[in-house]
């Protein structure tokens, strides 16, 4: 759950402060399963996704220094979350097996008709 506003005529009434509640899906992709026959440790992935989201959940993003001057669109937030998860993988926070992940897709669902995804490639290191 966030609050934010946008700059630019393309956003119409969303230029005013408004709230959004998102359901967040993170998809981890790889060409081969790891030695445990999984793509990623889902427990660690859920834990780390929760940490990423906690950094801006229940906040007005317009007031957060890390988002200063940024139109925090659904698409941009999906990219931000994917980038944060990629950093977590590189740090080893999702376990050693996660180094074989070659892509992450993050989808933010605001409603059944309003959602966006962002996919980014990773360079597998395992």
N, C-alpha and C positions, 0 to 999 in steps of 0.2 A: 504494500500500500504506500503510495507516494502522492505528493502534491508537486505541481510544477506549472510553468507557463512557457509559451513559445514566443519567439520573435519571428516576424515575417507574415505577410498577407496570406500566404498559402495555408496557414494554420487557422484562419478565420477566428471564430469565437474562442478557440483554444489558446489564443494569445493571452487571455485572461487566466489568472490562477484557477486551477481545477485539480481534481483528484483522479487517481487511477488505481485500480486494483488489478494486479496481474497474477495469473497462474503461470509459473515458469517451468518449462521443460528443457532439460539439457540432454542431448544425445551425443554419445561418444562412439566414434567409428574407428575401426581398424581392419586391416586385410586378413589378419590371422588372429586366432584366439591366443591368449597367453598360456603359460605352462599349467595354470589352473583351469583352463578351458573357459575363461571369461574375457569380456572386453575390458571391464574395469571393476574394481571393488565397489559395488553399489553403495555400501555403507559409508566408505570414505568419500565417494563422490557426493552423496547426499549431505554429509557433514560439511564438506568444503563449499558446496553450493550454498548451504545455509549461512556460512560465514560471509560469503561474498554478498548475499542479499541483505544480511544484517547491517551492512555498512550504510545502507540508504533506506531501509524499510521504515515506515512511519515518519518520514522526513519530508520537508519541503526542499526539493532539490535546488530550487532557486537560491536557497540560503546556504547551501553546502559549498565550501571553498573549492573542493575537487571538481565541481561541475560549473564553476563560474564561466559565464559566456558561452555555454554549450546549450544548444537545443536538445534537451534530453528526450528525444522522440522514442517511441517504442523500438524502432530499428536501432537507434544509437544505444539504448539500454541493452538490447540483445547482444550487440557487438561488445559493449563494455563487460558484460557478464562472461561472454565467451573468452575475451582476452584475459580476464581475471582467472578463469578456470585453466586456461593454457599456462599461465604463470604458476598455478598450483601444481599442475602436472610436472612442469620443469623443475620445481622445487622438491618433487618427490612426495607431496602431500596426499596424492591419490594412490600411493604404493609404487613399487618398482615396475610392476606389470603395466602400469599406465603409460610408461614411456613408449610403448608400441602404438599408442593411439595416433591416428593420422588426420583426424578431423573432429571438430566439435560443432554441433548445431545447437543454438539456443533459440527457443520460441517463447515469446511472451503473448499470452492470450488475455485480452481485455474483455472480450465477450465472444459469443459464437460467430460473430461477423467481423470482429476487429482483432486481428492478431498479425504478428510479423515474426519472421525468423532471420537469423544471421548465421552463416556457416563460415568457418575459417579452417584452413588447412594447418596441420602441424607437421613438423619434421620429426618422425619417430626417432628416438635415440636408443631404443632397446632392441 
